Amino acid sequence: MKAWLICIDDTDDIGTKGTGEIAEEIAAKLTLAQGEANDGSCPRFVTRHQLFVHPDIPYTSHNSAMCFRVETALSFDEIKAICVAHLKQESAAASDPGLAILDLDSDCDIKRLTAFGQQAKVEVKTKAQAYALAAELAIELSEHGGTGQGVIGALAGLGLRLSGQDGRVKGQFKLAEQQSESDEVLLSVAQVLTRTGLQAVISLDGEKLADDQLLTLRGKIKAVYIQHQFALLVSQEDGRWLNATKQQLKPY
C-alpha cells in the first residue's frame, strides 16, 4: 500500500456538479478499484483550499481546489487512469480541469510546494509556473479540457494541504438524529470525535481540547484541516466552548 495526495481544480460551472463532489467520487472509485471498503479507520475527507480571487483568474464561484489523501495498492498508471476517466466524464463542458498527483513516499521538496500554495492564495500564478515547479518536484500535473487553467489550483492545493494548516473539510456534520440549525447539542469532545470521524477538537488559539471537555454545538457544524489533523474548530464564549462561526472559519 502506498499513500498518495490528489488534488483537482476547475471542473465545474454554474449549475453543475461541484468539484468537491467529483473529488469524493474519485476517492470512492480508487477505494472500490482495489476491492476495499472504507471502514472509517483512515479518514478520506476532501479538503477545500481557498485560492486568490482576482479578475485575471477565471473561476466559478469561490476559486477553490479540492484535495484528498488515499492509500492504495493500485499503481500510479491505474490511479491516474481512474482520475482522468472520471474527470472527463463528470467535468462541466465549460470547465478547465486540472489534476495533480503526488506520491507521498517521494523525495519532494514540500517547502517549495507549500510556498507555491501560499502564493496562490494572494497572487496570480501562471500555468507555466505550475508546470515548471511540478517538473522540478516530480509531481504529476495534467490538464483535461478547456484551457487547462485548473492545473494551477491543483498544484497549489497539494501545497496547502501539505502545510497542515489550511483547508475546510467538505460538507457539514450532523451530530443528532433530528438536529436542525437552530438546535443546540451538548456533547463531549470524545463523543464528537466518535460521531464524526474527526481527529481533534482545537480552539482558535491552537489548544487541543481534552476528551471529556463539553461542547455546545449549533448551526452548521464544519471542520478544518489544522495542525495536520481533521478538526472541529471551537471558541470560548461565556464559559462555553462553541463551534466556530462562519466568520471564524473564513481563513480556512
Secondary structure, DSSP 8 states (H G I E B T S, - for coil): -EEEEEEEE----TTS--HHHHHHHHHHHHHHHTT----SSS----EEEE----TTS--SSS-EEEEEEEEESS-HHHHHHHHHHHHHHHS-TT---EEEEEETTS---HHHHHHHHHHTTTS---HHHHHHHHHHHT-EEEE-STT-THHHHHHHHHHHHHHTS--EESS-B--STT--TT-EEEEEHHHHHHHH---EEEETTS-B--TT-EEEEES-B-EEEETTEEEEEEEEETTEEEE--HHHHTT-
